[in-house]
């Protein structure tokens, strides 16, 4: 049986980045799940690792051409595709709309994964922390604002 040539350093580097994207997106997914949203503990981390994975693929050996333009097209596709997934989290019930924060958080987890893939851990951490802060700390303010409507 033929063996596959595996660069173990690349494998461990990819596993570290994908694992980091997973762990940074997990708390937002857990919070979404606890609040009873349709998207949560599984969707958020998968969006983050998929985004990370796509950009890691783009960093691999290229067959020529403009790598910056290729990365830009992949990133544009991710942004649009994640927006589509997020759109599925938004529910309209009469005059009210629910799930927009979940949709925005899904989009943010894609940015977390992409940041990790590109080696911008500081961006990924800030995105994750601000997402969690917004989802958790802004709930009392949102409830007060909703009561005044």
NORPE-V966843 format. One record per pair of residues at least 24 apart in sequence whose C-alpha atoms are under 7 Angstrom apart, sorted by the first residue. I is the first residue (numbers start at 0). J is the second residue. Records with the same first field share a line. If there is no record, write none. Layout:
# NORPE-V966843
I: J  J
This chain:
# NORPE-V966843
16: 115  116
17: 48  51  52
20: 47  48  51  111  112  115
21: 47  48
23: 127
24: 108  127
27: 131
31: 101
37: 88
38: 88
43: 105  108
46: 108  109
47: 108  109  111  112
48: 112
50: 77  109  112  113
51: 112  113  115  116
54: 113  116
55: 116
81: 106  109
82: 106
104: 130
